[in-house]
Amino acid sequence: MLKNISIILAPYLSELFRASLDEGIIPDIWKKSLVIPIFKKGEKSNPLNYRPISLTCCSCRIMEKILVKNIINFLENKKFFSSDQFGFIRRRSTTLQLVSSLEDWYEALFEKKNIDCIYIDFCKAFDSVPHKLLLDKLYACGIRGKLHRWISEFLSDRTYQVKINDVLSNPYGITTGVPQGSIIGPLMFLIYINDLSDIIPNGVKIKLFADDVKIYKVYKTKNERLELAVALKNVEEWSKKWNLDISVNKTFVLHLGKNNPRDQYKIFNNTINEVQSIRDLGIIIDDKLRFKEHINIIIRNAYLRMKTIFRIIKSRKTSTWILIFKSYIRPMLEYAPESWNTLQNRN
C-alpha cells in the first residue's frame, strides 16, 4: 500500500524520519513486533520445530533502510568490516565464502597437508547481544551523536506478541539482542561480532557469515596444529567477555586429509564432536570433499517438491510449468554451484 501512495507520503515520512532522528524519539508502534511461528518439520507439538517470523512496522523499516545504507557507506569508507565477514555486506555472499574456504582446502590437499575445521555455534546469537555492550561498540566504531542516541532508543522498551490462529498473546518485553525482523538488526550484529577476527592467531583462518563461524588450520606437523587450540581458547575468552554463549553440543570439527591424525579439540573443557559431514551455509561438505551426499539431497528435495507441485497444479500450459520450474525447482539446483561443481570423474 505504501508503494502505491509513495509520492504523496514521501514528504510527510521525510519530516517524520528527520524529527525522529533529531529528537531521538521513536513511536511506540515502531518498537513492537508481531511473531508468527512457521512450522519447519518434525513433531508439531515441539516448539523447537517452528521458525519464529517477526513482523515490524513498515514505516520504521523504511527509515531503517535509509540509516543502514548510510551506516554501511560510512563503515566501508573506514574499511571497518573484517575481510573474513561475508554476511549482509555488498559484493560478499555465501558462495564467495564457500569458494574461498574450498580453495584453501583443495590447495592443502594437493600439497598432501591436513585441515582441521571447527564450526562454532553461538547460542541464539542475535537474541543474546547485550544492548550496553553493543552501544559501546557502535560508539567505538564512530557511530555517535544523534544516530547513536536514536539506536539506543530503538533498542530500549521493545515488546513482541505471538500470533497463532488469530489468537494474540500478551506483550512480552525484550531486554537483550538485536531486534529480529528489523532491517538494522543484522548490521548491528555484524558490528558486534566484527572484532572476533582480531583474536585469531596468524596461520589460523576464520570465516564468518553473520553468526555462522568456522575456524580452520592447514598443517603438516603437530606443533602447527596446536595453533588451532590457541585460537579456540581465544574464542572462549572473547565469548565470555562479550556475553555470547557457545553451544558445545552444536560445535563440531571436520577433519580433512588422507593422513589426518584426527586429533581431538576441546572448548570450555568439553571435547568437540567429530563429524564426517556437515552443512556449511546450505552445502553438505564431507571429509572427502566429494559432495555426493549434497547432490543426492538436492535431487531428492527437488523430486519431492516437484511431486507435491504436480498434485496441486493442474495446468497443462508450458509457460506455467516453466515459471514453476524457475521459481521453485531451479533455485534448489543452482544454489552455490561454484562450490560443489569441481567433482571428480567417479562422482
N, C-alpha and C positions, 0 to 999 in steps of 0.2 A: 504494500500500500504506500509506503514512504517513497518508493521509486516513482510511483505514478503522480505524486504531487511534489516531487523533489524541488522543482523550480519555485513553487510557491513557498515551501517550507524552508528552503536554504537560508534566506536572510535571518529568519527567526531562530533557526538552530545555531547559526553562526553567533548570534548575540548570546544565546543561552550558553554555548560552549565557552565563549570568551569570559562571560561573567562567572561561570563555574570555576574556570582556571584562575582568574584574577582574585576571586574571593575565597577560593579553597572550600567552596560549599558544593555538596553533591546531593541531589534529590534522593529521598529515601528509596524511591522505586528503583533507582539505579543500583542500589545495594542488595536487592532481593533477587533470589534465583528460584526457579521452579525446576525441581529434579524429577525426571521421569525415568524409571528403571526399564531398561530394554533387555529382554531375555537373550542370552547367548546360547548356551547348550547345557545339557545335564539335567539334574533334578530341578524342577520349577519351584520346589519348596525351599531350596537353598538360596539364601540372599546373595551368596558369593557368585552365583551363576547369572547375575544381572549386571549390565553395564549402566551406571547412572549417567544420564544425559542432562546437563544443566542448561536451562534456557534463561537468558538475561535480557534486559531492556534493550530494544532496538536502537533507540536514540543514543543511549550510552555507548553502544557498540560502535556507532558512527564516530563519536568523539574519540573513543579508544583507538580506532584505526588511524585517525589523524595523528594522535600522540605517538603511537607505535612507529609510524613512518618517520616522524621527526627524531624520535629517540634512536632508532636504528641508524639513520643518517649521521647523527651526532657521534654515536659509538663507533661506527665504521670509519669515520674520519679520524678518530683517535686510535684506530687499529686495536680496539678493545677486545673483541671476541677472539678466543683461542682458535688457532687453526685446527685444533682437534675436535671442535664442536661443529656438528653438521646439521643440527636441528633448527628449524624455523629461521634460517639465515639465507639471504639471497645467494643464488648460484651454488648452493650446497644442498645435498639430498641424501636419502638413504642409499641410493645406488652409488653415489660418489664415495660414501663412507665404506660400503662393502667392497668396492673395487680397490680402494686404497689399501684396505687390510689384506685382501687376497693377493694383491701384487707383492706385498711384503712376504706373505706365506709361500707363494709359489717360488719366489726367488730363493728363499731359505731352503726349501725342499730340494730345489735344483742343486744347491751347494751342499746338500746332504747334512743340513743343520736341523735342529729341532725347534718347535714352537710350543710354548705353553700359554694358553689364552684363558684368562679368568673373566667371567661375566658376573658383574656385581649388580645386585638388586637392592635398591633403596626402598624401604617400606613406605608406601603411599607418599612418595617424594613431594608431589605437588601440594598435597594437603598438609604437609608437616613443616613447611618453611616458617620459622618464627618471624613475625612482622618486624620486630625491632631490629633483628639482625639483617633482614632484607633491606630495611630503610638505611641502615648503616652502610651496606654495600652500595646502594644507589647513590648515597652521598659521596662515597669514596670514588666512584667512577665518574663523578661530575654532574649527576642529576640533583640539582639543588633548587633553592628558591621556591617559586610558585609551583613548579611541576612536582617537586619533592613533597610539598605540603598537600597538593592535590592527590598524589598517590597514597600518602598516609591516610587521608580522609577516605579515599576509595577502599582501602583495606579494612577500615575500622567499622564496627557495628553492622557487619553484614549478617544476613539471615537467609535461610532457604526453607522451602516447603517441598514435601514429596507428594506427587500426584499419582494415584493408582486408580484406574477405572472411574474417573471423575470424582474421586474422593480425595480431599486435600488434608494433609497432616497439619499439625500445629507448627508454627515457625520455630526453627532451631538457630541458635547463634553460631557464628563461625569466628574463632579466635586465632587460628593459625592457617597457613597455607596461602598460595596464590589462588584467586577466585577461579574455580572451574567454570568452563563455558564462556569465560571472558576473552576478549581479544588481547588484552595486555598481559594476561596471566602467564602464558608461555614465555614471553620476553622477560618478565620478572624472574622466572625460574632460570633462564639462561644466564642472566646477570648473577644470580645467586650461586650457581654451580661453576661459573667460569674459571675461578682460580683453582679448581681441582687439578687441572693440568699442571699447575706450577709446582705441585709437590711430588710429581712423578720423577724419579731419577733418570738421568741420561742413560740411554741404552734400553730403557723400557718404554713402550709406546702405549698411549691411551687414545681411545676413540669414543666420542660421545655423540649421542643423538638425544638431546634433552636429558631425560633421566636414565636412558639406556647407556650403561658404561661397561666398557671392556678394556682390560689392560693385558698386554702380551709381551713376551720376551723371546727373541730369536737367540739361540745359544748352541754352543758345542760342548762346553765344559760345565761342570757342576758349579764352579765359582761364578760363572756368568749367570746361571740360573738363580743364584741367591739374590740377585738384584731385584727379581720379581717379588721375593719375600719382603724385601725392604719397601718396595712400592706398596704392597698390601698393608704393611704396618703404617705407612704414611696415610693411606686412605682411611684406616681405622681412626687415627688421630684427627684427621680432617672431619670425619663424620661426627665424632664426639664434640668437636669444637663448634660445629655449625648445626648440631641437633638434627641430623638426618640419619635415622637408624638404618643399618644394613640388615637385610633378611638373610641370615646364614643359610637357611634351608633352600633359598632360591638363588643362591650364589653357586656357580659351577665352574669347573675347569675342563677345558678341552685340550687334549694332548695331540700334537701333530708331529709327524716324522716317523720314518720306518724304525729307527733305533731309539725312539724316545723312551727314557727310563721311567716315565710316568710317576714322577715323584709327587708326594702329597704336599699340599699347601694348607695353611691354617689362617683363619680370620677370627678374631676375638676368641682364640684358643679352641676353636672348632675346626675340625678337618673339613675342607671344602670337597663336596661331592664331585666325583669324576663322571663325565658323560661321553658317550660315543658320538652323539649328535646333539645339536641344539638349534633352536630357532633364533636367528640373528637378523633383526629388522625385517622379519617376514620370510626370510630364506632359511631353509634347513641346511645347516652346514655339518657334515660328518667328518670324522677324524682321518678320512682318506681323501677328502675334497673331491668326491665323485658326484655328489648331488643327485644320486639315484633316488634316494628317499624323497627329496624335494620334488623331483619331476613326477614321481608316482603320486604324490599328494596333489599336485596341480591337476594331473589327469583325472584323478578320482573326484576331486571337488568340482571340476568343470563338467564332468559327466553327470554328477548328482544335480548340479544346478540346472543343466540343460534338461534333464529328465523331469524336474519339477516344472520348468517353464513349458514343456510340451504338454503337461497335464492341464495347465492353466490357460495357455494361449491357444485359441482355435483358428486363428487367421491362417490363410494359405498364401498371403501376399509375400512375394520375395522381399520387397522393400521392408516389410515389418520384421522379418527374420534377420535381415542384415542389420537393422537397427538394434534388435535384441542382442545379436551376437556382439556387436561393437560396444554395447552398453554393459552387458552382464557377463560375457564369457571372455572376450578379448583382453580386458584388463587383468584377469587372473592369469592368462597365458603369457602376458607380456610385461609382468612386473619384474623390474631389475634383471633383465636377461643378460646384461653385460657381466653380471657377477657369476652366473652359472652356465654360460654357453661355451666355456672353454673346456669341453668334455673330451675325455679320452675315447678312442675309437670303440673300445669294448662296451661303452655305455650307449 
